[in-house]
Amino acid sequence: MSNTIRVVLADDHVFVRDGIKSLLENEANIEVVGEATDGLEALKIVEINKPDLLILDIRMPNMTGIEVVEKLRSQNNTVKIVMLSMHESEEYVLKSIRAGADGYLLKGSSKEEFLKALHTVANGGKYFSGDISSILINQLGNPVALTETKQTLEEEQQITKREKEILKLLLSGKGNKEIAEALDISKRTAEVHRFNLMKKLKVKNLMELSNKATEYSLI
């Protein structure tokens, strides 16, 4: 069972947790190993059960989901975290990302999208549902909104193979839709890769992206 994704659910509404468990019960490679009804309990259960993935509501008693993420990251806990929320507001999305969440999923998401998000994040990727990826792309014009500390590109290896493919297509004039078609991925996935690439290189537009790519010999 080494490939099983061990999940902890944290939501103060029992019917939400029951709904997620019902959705996951037929998934052979996902196992719910713990549940929490508030933020403080979520921290304790993560510490005890050491899950691969934490599904975390934003608005909970005692400690919010965002505060839970901040606490876990301050402890250098690397558990993968998907925020689960009814809210598609820019404020919640950006606060979640700054705190260190790996994904942001809306409670109205389909079963297919929910499962895709869990597998994507569990395997080391990022996932943002609905129009959230558009919020992230728009914030490239104001990168300070995404991070409170400056980050530098210390090693070329920080740019993944997929991001280099995205980079080449971007600099050849391809848009998100064309990139998605060329790489056989969804448009949303292309947008997220583009966002991650531009954030790592700290650029706001294609001109700056081209200059940085040349500077770091990425092309």
Steps between C-alpha positions, in 0.01 A plus 500: 500500500800727469339683211188582703439872557432541872258789556387706799176699470457824696158666485266606779194371311450126543290475184789643296741244644248220448449613142874493429538158663211370292664637187834340585380164633516331161848636422740210553807720535358762740442437871352743752711451813368783717242775543504836677219738593713810554843643431667398826375144464629496142853577622485221759365240257757588233775459760365163614402345165767660276278497187614559143221749439295739713163620367438818693199730530588868525238614752513288815473561877802564725743533210431572134623276221746765390641524854535120503704513178722775640558300818583179315743677266666679791564152643649393164217250457492403131154339493323587175206733562187566296281783622128429468274804494170645386683824431664591171618837627841633410577567868452139608688361201805721544512453878487123451788507251711731718442265794631205298195311371552276195149525362169682530179317423144629502237301688281501190763315295404182318613158620733475200667832576522420872680173436725659238598771749584249773716286272672805347595646837590163654742446210674831561302729271280803561127524433266799498137458401248727332627844401765490769783446253390822329532682832856372530593600146357849557712537812817464292469872446536539877730218618528653848138394555606138474795500736615706792864400461724528198599179329796449273575242236806335649520196274391441142364162619215687669343531155338166418513322167132580441556866584783515245260359239246767597774764482601408144138505384433834671802660340391365161179699538264223610203578725368283784255315275766426239745388770238267645437346159872465422575324829170310526408657833202707616496875452485542879811287545680710239399816688630364830833395346529845343425664833757287684764571237449877507491504879829310525667738258334806659376644172180680400492466122643311204777755441634454852448125471713490185776703666507280810494182289805626313671606825462154652569319171160330510457519122 
